[in-house]
């Protein structure tokens, strides 16, 4: 059997129609398949490859840590330099109240840990989330996912979860002294890049503070420069009680984290002891890779040019079939009239050597979240391919 046959035979499938493209190599903003066909990557591993694929500094850091040690002990028992140094690097770049890092394996696990922390700290049970939100697919994260289509098949889920309308002031009236936490995406991703108003985010924080409710902001995709600022919450002049990180956190390696104030985080260490624990969370190789990627992001000043690149995309993505182009930094949703139209355009893009995708809660929107190192020449080439795909798919 060839690799494709083995993929369908032995790999558990997440859908009935995976892309099933066999990638041989990835470098910067380019993917190469086994037939040597090249694709401009406008997905970036779903906002993972912010510094590009296989940056030499990241590879160097991985090799150095490989030569030292891999897994040695369950997370939190041994002092492992990559964890300690990366936690310091992160907290140095965050507000003073976000000073304690709990590393996990993924963003979904960060969500799970943050929900447990909120319940422990507040001694409350109610969790508020928002419609069309996505925070992962594990049972707890699924409980707060903002769409019944994905939740229904796996019930019963967590009780006492309330789903509200995002960016609605009236919704905030439901935050009470019974609410342990409100968990929100800083920018709603799978809804098709929906940004709330600055005023709404500030009122949300104020309401949480008044009711003794913890505000958890999901920065799993917005973190590490995606929106044009290092952290998405900086766009709103607020500071959450807990921040969730993942995706780009590991520089291409699997890594997640939830970060809070030490006085909050310490409550997971007793009553019961080992209140939250993970074997591989904060794996030393993943932390070394993430630390190197963050250093590259800052030293190469990749965030500085994001708004200019955003404007360039907007200037080129013009066609009668495009209903809207929503963006937040180097993060776009190109809206079409239907999923069917969008799927044809995506398929055409891939055929023409451009990798893109759609959104869970906005299937009529085409996703753009390229590595932040993408240059102007590649942006222009990408937009030409998208317009060409629209013309090929719609005959206009």
KEGU-196923 format. One line per 3 residues: number of its first residue (from 0); their letters; for each residue x, y, z of C-alpha. Coordinates in Angstrom, 3 decimals, always signed. Layout:
BEGIN
NUM	a	X,Y,Z | ...
***
This chain:
BEGIN
0	xxx	+0.000,+0.000,+0.000 | +1.119,+3.563,-0.682 | +0.994,+6.360,+1.896
3	xxx	-2.411,+7.595,+0.735 | -3.979,+4.158,+1.111 | -2.397,+3.713,+4.530
6	xxx	-3.646,+7.161,+5.561 | -7.250,+6.158,+4.942 | -6.736,+2.644,+6.337
9	xxx	-4.855,+3.328,+9.576 | -5.305,+7.008,+10.474 | -8.502,+7.926,+12.320
12	xxx	-10.332,+10.423,+10.149 | -11.772,+13.737,+11.332 | -14.061,+14.127,+8.312
15	xxx	-15.233,+12.162,+5.319 | -13.331,+14.407,+2.931 | -9.844,+15.314,+4.207
18	xxx	-7.519,+17.251,+1.917 | -5.237,+14.194,+1.856 | -2.285,+16.070,+0.343
21	xxx	+1.015,+14.393,+1.221 | +3.489,+17.088,+2.218 | +7.182,+16.322,+1.791
24	xxx	+8.675,+19.634,+2.907 | +7.662,+22.965,+4.437 | +9.815,+26.088,+4.468
27	xxx	+8.889,+29.695,+5.256 | +5.534,+30.227,+3.455 | +5.809,+27.293,+1.046
30	xxx	+4.593,+23.704,+1.236 | +5.890,+21.057,-1.174 | +4.089,+17.771,-1.798
33	xxx	+5.553,+14.415,-2.853 | +5.053,+15.327,-6.511 | +7.196,+18.447,-5.976
36	xxx	+4.175,+20.706,-6.425 | +4.517,+23.874,-4.369 | +1.738,+25.629,-2.474
39	xxx	+1.741,+29.090,-0.949 | +0.555,+28.446,+2.589 | -2.193,+30.886,+3.574
42	xxx	-3.282,+28.728,+6.521 | -0.033,+28.523,+8.482 | -1.139,+25.349,+10.257
45	xxx	-4.186,+27.344,+11.502 | -2.164,+30.253,+12.945 | +0.663,+27.997,+14.175
48	xxx	+3.559,+28.852,+11.842 | +3.706,+32.575,+12.671 | +7.475,+32.731,+12.084
51	xxx	+7.245,+30.526,+9.000 | +7.842,+26.813,+8.631 | +11.148,+25.405,+9.872
54	xxx	+12.837,+28.662,+10.783 | +16.551,+27.845,+11.180 | +16.688,+29.297,+14.705
57	xxx	+13.791,+27.095,+15.784 | +15.388,+24.006,+14.249 | +18.678,+24.907,+15.947
60	xxx	+16.968,+25.187,+19.330 | +15.204,+21.853,+18.855 | +18.461,+20.075,+17.983
63	xxx	+20.244,+21.595,+20.968 | +17.550,+20.420,+23.375 | +17.398,+16.976,+21.734
66	xxx	+21.059,+16.531,+22.603 | +20.381,+17.411,+26.261 | +17.232,+15.529,+27.284
69	xxx	+13.661,+14.731,+26.228 | +10.966,+13.843,+28.756 | +12.370,+13.273,+32.252
72	xxx	+9.479,+13.675,+34.697 | +5.815,+14.592,+34.951 | +5.280,+18.347,+34.561
75	xxx	+5.938,+20.436,+37.655 | +8.287,+18.076,+39.526 | +11.725,+18.702,+38.027
78	xxx	+13.256,+22.065,+37.228 | +13.619,+21.986,+33.446 | +15.453,+24.954,+31.969
81	xxx	+13.381,+25.310,+28.758 | +10.157,+25.538,+30.797 | +11.565,+27.993,+33.294
84	xxx	+13.185,+30.234,+30.695 | +10.152,+30.243,+28.406 | +7.805,+31.046,+31.277
87	xxx	+10.016,+33.986,+32.193 | +10.152,+35.159,+28.581 | +6.352,+35.054,+28.315
90	xxx	+5.590,+36.727,+31.635 | +8.130,+39.472,+30.928 | +6.018,+40.344,+27.880
93	xxx	+2.678,+40.235,+29.700 | +1.046,+42.533,+32.291 | +2.263,+42.085,+35.883
96	xxx	-0.834,+40.145,+36.947 | -0.179,+37.432,+34.343 | +2.927,+36.048,+35.983
99	xxx	+2.436,+32.297,+36.458 | +2.440,+29.830,+33.544 | +0.946,+26.353,+33.475
102	xxx	+2.150,+24.618,+30.311 | -0.090,+22.062,+28.602 | +0.064,+20.011,+25.400
105	xxx	-2.509,+22.028,+23.486 | -4.888,+24.966,+23.491 | -7.825,+22.713,+24.352
108	xxx	-6.002,+21.491,+27.451 | -5.282,+25.087,+28.396 | -9.033,+25.710,+28.235
111	xxx	-9.693,+22.731,+30.502 | -7.124,+23.889,+33.066 | -8.433,+27.441,+33.097
114	xxx	-12.007,+26.289,+33.714 | -10.858,+24.156,+36.649 | -8.847,+27.057,+38.046
117	xxx	-11.836,+29.409,+37.835 | -14.080,+26.971,+39.700 | -11.443,+26.370,+42.368
120	xxx	-10.700,+30.059,+42.936 | -14.305,+31.292,+42.996 | -16.000,+28.207,+44.485
123	xxx	-18.678,+28.720,+41.828 | -19.912,+26.438,+39.045 | -21.449,+28.584,+36.315
126	xxx	-19.386,+29.184,+33.201 | -20.419,+31.703,+30.565 | -19.261,+31.363,+26.966
129	xxx	-20.483,+32.794,+23.676 | -22.309,+31.564,+20.612 | -20.044,+30.704,+17.667
132	xxx	-17.058,+30.386,+19.963 | -14.437,+27.656,+19.670 | -12.097,+26.684,+22.508
135	xxx	-11.197,+23.070,+21.648 | -12.877,+19.673,+21.307 | -12.241,+17.919,+24.620
138	xxx	-15.317,+17.345,+26.774 | -15.020,+20.490,+28.881 | -14.031,+22.688,+25.954
141	xxx	-16.803,+21.128,+23.891 | -19.291,+22.058,+26.628 | -18.534,+25.734,+26.049
144	xxx	-18.309,+25.505,+22.247 | -20.795,+27.950,+20.809 | -22.764,+25.738,+18.437
147	xxx	-25.202,+22.948,+19.289 | -24.443,+21.083,+16.050 | -21.023,+20.093,+17.433
150	xxx	-22.183,+19.598,+21.045 | -25.320,+17.539,+20.611 | -23.831,+14.146,+19.686
153	xxx	-21.694,+14.062,+22.843 | -24.186,+14.953,+25.569 | -24.372,+14.937,+28.526
156	xxx	-21.678,+17.593,+28.829 | -20.751,+19.973,+31.652 | -23.787,+21.399,+33.464
159	xxx	-24.282,+25.061,+34.348 | -22.888,+26.469,+31.106 | -24.592,+29.521,+29.650
162	xxx	-24.075,+30.626,+26.042 | -24.603,+34.308,+25.252 | -24.418,+36.536,+22.193
165	xxx	-20.937,+37.873,+21.503 | -20.557,+41.660,+21.399 | -24.009,+42.148,+22.930
168	xxx	-24.260,+44.525,+25.898 | -27.572,+42.995,+26.946 | -25.907,+39.580,+27.258
171	xxx	-23.579,+40.903,+29.931 | -26.528,+41.296,+32.313 | -26.378,+37.502,+32.800
174	xxx	-23.020,+37.732,+34.602 | -23.840,+37.401,+38.320 | -22.355,+36.381,+41.668
177	xxx	-22.947,+32.769,+40.584 | -20.631,+33.036,+37.592 | -17.194,+31.471,+38.055
180	xxx	-15.796,+32.755,+34.779 | -16.581,+34.240,+31.424 | -14.507,+32.762,+28.634
183	xxx	-14.293,+34.639,+25.353 | -12.180,+34.701,+22.257 | -10.465,+38.051,+21.930
186	xxx	-11.444,+37.894,+18.256 | -13.966,+35.239,+17.292 | -12.038,+33.008,+14.904
189	xxx	-14.285,+30.244,+13.609 | -17.203,+32.664,+13.324 | -15.259,+34.272,+10.467
192	xxx	-12.971,+36.833,+12.146 | -15.516,+38.766,+14.200 | -14.059,+41.544,+16.334
195	xxx	-16.049,+43.000,+19.241 | -16.152,+46.695,+19.970 | -13.547,+48.082,+22.327
198	xxx	-16.317,+49.425,+24.553 | -17.961,+45.989,+24.823 | -14.725,+44.322,+25.877
201	xxx	-14.128,+46.975,+28.508 | -17.671,+46.666,+29.866 | -17.223,+42.880,+29.921
204	xxx	-14.143,+43.226,+32.105 | -15.848,+45.784,+34.361 | -18.859,+43.518,+34.844
207	xxx	-16.618,+40.566,+35.702 | -14.717,+42.644,+38.238 | -17.949,+43.825,+39.865
210	xxx	-19.272,+40.282,+40.269 | -16.007,+38.618,+41.339 | -16.028,+36.627,+38.120
213	xxx	-12.785,+35.672,+36.383 | -12.354,+36.845,+32.793 | -10.634,+34.244,+30.626
216	xxx	-9.514,+35.409,+27.196 | -8.743,+32.818,+24.560 | -5.611,+34.039,+22.758
219	xxx	-4.849,+30.646,+21.236 | -5.025,+32.099,+17.711 | -4.730,+35.825,+18.397
222	xxx	-1.522,+35.526,+20.402 | +1.974,+36.104,+19.015 | +1.236,+38.959,+16.663
225	xxx	-1.635,+37.650,+14.560 | -3.753,+40.794,+15.088 | -0.890,+43.282,+14.672
228	xxx	-0.134,+43.385,+18.405 | +1.731,+40.769,+20.404 | -1.425,+39.935,+22.382
231	xxx	-4.943,+40.399,+21.091 | -6.235,+41.955,+24.324 | -3.883,+44.901,+23.742
234	xxx	-6.331,+46.057,+21.050 | -8.917,+46.714,+23.773 | -6.865,+48.187,+26.646
237	xxx	-7.918,+45.468,+29.068 | -6.123,+42.733,+31.008 | -7.792,+39.347,+31.551
240	xxx	-7.528,+37.318,+34.747 | -6.447,+34.263,+32.757 | -5.075,+34.039,+29.239
243	xxx	-5.113,+30.914,+27.057 | -2.266,+30.271,+24.618 | -1.583,+27.578,+22.044
246	xxx	-1.050,+27.350,+18.267 | +2.055,+29.537,+17.680 | +3.204,+29.089,+21.294
249	xxx	+5.311,+26.048,+20.378 | +6.907,+27.409,+17.216 | +5.466,+24.458,+15.288
252	xxx	+5.695,+21.976,+18.157 | +2.676,+20.957,+20.289 | +2.319,+23.310,+23.249
255	xxx	-0.396,+25.182,+25.120 | -0.584,+27.225,+28.310 | -2.894,+29.068,+30.649
258	xxx	-1.431,+32.020,+32.505 | -2.752,+33.801,+35.594 | -1.574,+35.530,+38.749
261	xxx	+0.516,+33.361,+41.067 | -1.939,+33.763,+43.957 | -4.651,+32.236,+41.755
264	xxx	-2.513,+29.516,+40.199 | -1.203,+28.334,+43.580 | -4.692,+27.136,+44.444
267	xxx	-4.270,+24.205,+42.038 | -1.376,+22.900,+44.146 | -3.349,+21.960,+47.272
270	xxx	-6.777,+20.818,+48.448 | -6.327,+18.523,+46.596 | -2.616,+18.209,+45.959
273	xxx	-1.948,+17.690,+42.242 | -5.233,+19.440,+41.460 | -4.155,+19.757,+37.856
276	xxx	-1.382,+17.715,+36.308 | -0.001,+16.631,+32.941 | +2.714,+14.202,+31.871
279	xxx	+3.957,+15.849,+28.694 | +2.726,+19.433,+29.093 | +5.623,+21.844,+28.695
282	xxx	+7.789,+19.228,+26.975 | +11.366,+20.576,+26.992 | +11.778,+20.332,+23.215
285	xxx	+8.475,+22.130,+22.624 | +9.405,+24.881,+25.088 | +12.832,+25.293,+23.454
288	xxx	+11.185,+25.582,+20.030 | +8.574,+28.058,+21.249 | +11.155,+30.196,+23.000
291	xxx	+13.250,+30.372,+19.819 | +10.202,+31.240,+17.697 | +9.156,+34.058,+20.035
294	xxx	+12.700,+35.431,+19.939 | +12.590,+35.368,+16.114 | +9.189,+37.088,+16.111
297	xxx	+10.555,+39.945,+18.204 | +14.066,+40.263,+16.772 | +12.939,+40.132,+13.130
300	xxx	+10.166,+42.625,+14.000 | +7.575,+40.592,+12.122 | +4.719,+42.356,+13.905
303	xxx	+5.812,+45.813,+12.727 | +4.728,+45.259,+9.099 | +1.439,+43.465,+9.727
306	xxx	-0.881,+46.450,+9.224 | +0.801,+47.326,+5.896 | +0.402,+43.740,+4.733
309	xxx	-3.228,+43.776,+5.879 | -3.885,+46.866,+3.753 | -2.205,+45.233,+0.757
312	xxx	-4.467,+42.194,+1.000 | -7.533,+44.463,+1.178 | -6.452,+46.466,-1.879
315	xxx	-6.085,+43.305,-3.980 | -9.056,+41.227,-2.792 | -11.660,+42.976,-4.927
318	xxx	-14.209,+41.057,-7.004 | -18.021,+41.238,-7.493 | -18.438,+37.773,-5.961
321	xxx	-16.772,+38.820,-2.708 | -19.497,+39.954,-0.301 | -17.127,+41.152,+2.424
324	xxx	-13.522,+40.978,+3.570 | -13.122,+40.999,+7.357 | -9.690,+41.179,+8.897
327	xxx	-7.738,+41.710,+12.067 | -4.047,+42.010,+11.256 | -2.896,+39.098,+9.083
330	xxx	-6.127,+37.214,+9.633 | -8.897,+37.352,+7.045 | -12.319,+35.974,+6.249
333	xxx	-13.380,+36.423,+2.617 | -17.139,+36.047,+2.529 | -19.030,+34.517,-0.401
336	xxx	-22.726,+33.801,-0.894 | -22.592,+30.139,+0.152 | -20.415,+27.267,+1.272
339	xxx	-20.810,+25.694,-2.154 | -19.302,+28.752,-3.839 | -16.561,+28.991,-1.245
342	xxx	-15.666,+25.301,-1.536 | -15.308,+25.545,-5.301 | -13.014,+28.533,-4.879
345	xxx	-10.930,+26.790,-2.202 | -10.573,+23.688,-4.379 | -9.509,+25.861,-7.293
348	xxx	-6.984,+27.699,-5.100 | -5.424,+24.426,-3.992 | -5.294,+23.180,-7.560
351	xxx	-3.512,+26.419,-8.507 | -0.954,+26.043,-5.704 | -2.518,+28.077,-2.908
354	xxx	-3.431,+26.441,+0.411 | -6.475,+27.849,+2.168 | -9.581,+26.620,+3.995
357	xxx	-12.946,+27.607,+5.496 | -14.305,+28.321,+9.013 | -16.348,+26.005,+11.258
360	xxx	-19.131,+28.495,+11.984 | -18.738,+30.494,+8.752 | -18.381,+27.881,+6.011
363	xxx	-19.125,+30.499,+3.342 | -15.900,+32.331,+4.261 | -12.415,+31.596,+2.968
366	xxx	-9.653,+31.589,+5.614 | -6.378,+33.504,+5.340 | -3.894,+33.223,+8.235
369	xxx	-0.444,+33.056,+6.654 | +2.909,+32.991,+8.408 | +3.614,+36.547,+9.565
372	xxx	+6.854,+36.511,+7.558 | +4.937,+36.483,+4.257 | +6.357,+39.178,+1.950
375	xxx	+4.613,+41.616,-0.406 | +5.539,+39.658,-3.520 | +3.929,+36.513,-2.096
378	xxx	+0.839,+38.445,-0.979 | +0.369,+39.838,-4.492 | +0.863,+36.388,-6.024
381	xxx	-1.584,+34.875,-3.527 | -4.307,+37.432,-4.220 | -3.942,+36.907,-7.973
384	xxx	-4.455,+33.188,-7.413 | -7.569,+33.833,-5.292 | -9.092,+36.158,-7.904
387	xxx	-8.242,+33.609,-10.603 | -9.934,+30.879,-8.553 | -13.048,+33.048,-8.136
390	xxx	-13.218,+33.604,-11.893 | -12.693,+29.907,-12.616 | -15.320,+28.845,-10.093
393	xxx	-18.024,+31.419,-10.759 | -17.473,+32.239,-14.441 | -17.253,+35.952,-13.600
***
